[in-house]
């Protein structure tokens, strides 16, 4: 398993809505994430900057490239696009993070 981390940005005033939507994450979305080999997936919020940091373990990081083609992924992005900074296709604007330390 490889660990992957990335950063996204939440729009101001949507902290509770973001959590609410993820507390009710769609089962179909959970299924495709797990089918892609993703597990141990967390998203953290820096409340001072509204940066979201996602951290996950995945069997093959190349599988992440296939997710944008999945209909449920596109629907989730559209659903979340009103509360996050997104690209023209509604995918979240993301910045990959480089691991510099890991204590196991």
Secondary structure in CASP SS format (residue, H / E / C, confidence):
PFRMAT SS
TARGET T0000
AUTHOR 0000-0000-0000
METHOD secondary structure of the structure
MODEL  1
X C 1.00
X E 1.00
X E 1.00
X E 1.00
X E 1.00
X E 1.00
X E 1.00
X E 1.00
X E 1.00
X E 1.00
X C 1.00
X C 1.00
X C 1.00
X C 1.00
X H 1.00
X H 1.00
X H 1.00
X H 1.00
X H 1.00
X H 1.00
X H 1.00
X H 1.00
X H 1.00
X C 1.00
X C 1.00
X C 1.00
X H 1.00
X H 1.00
X H 1.00
X H 1.00
X H 1.00
X H 1.00
X H 1.00
X H 1.00
X H 1.00
X C 1.00
X C 1.00
X E 1.00
X E 1.00
X E 1.00
X E 1.00
X E 1.00
X E 1.00
X E 1.00
X E 1.00
X E 1.00
X C 1.00
X C 1.00
X C 1.00
X C 1.00
X E 1.00
X E 1.00
X E 1.00
X E 1.00
X E 1.00
X E 1.00
X E 1.00
X E 1.00
X C 1.00
X C 1.00
X H 1.00
X H 1.00
X H 1.00
X H 1.00
X H 1.00
X H 1.00
X H 1.00
X C 1.00
X C 1.00
X C 1.00
X H 1.00
X H 1.00
X H 1.00
X H 1.00
X H 1.00
X H 1.00
X H 1.00
X H 1.00
X H 1.00
X H 1.00
X C 1.00
X C 1.00
X C 1.00
X E 1.00
X C 1.00
X E 1.00
X C 1.00
X C 1.00
X C 1.00
X C 1.00
X C 1.00
X E 1.00
X C 1.00
X C 1.00
X E 1.00
X E 1.00
X C 1.00
X C 1.00
X C 1.00
X C 1.00
X C 1.00
X C 1.00
X C 1.00
X C 1.00
END
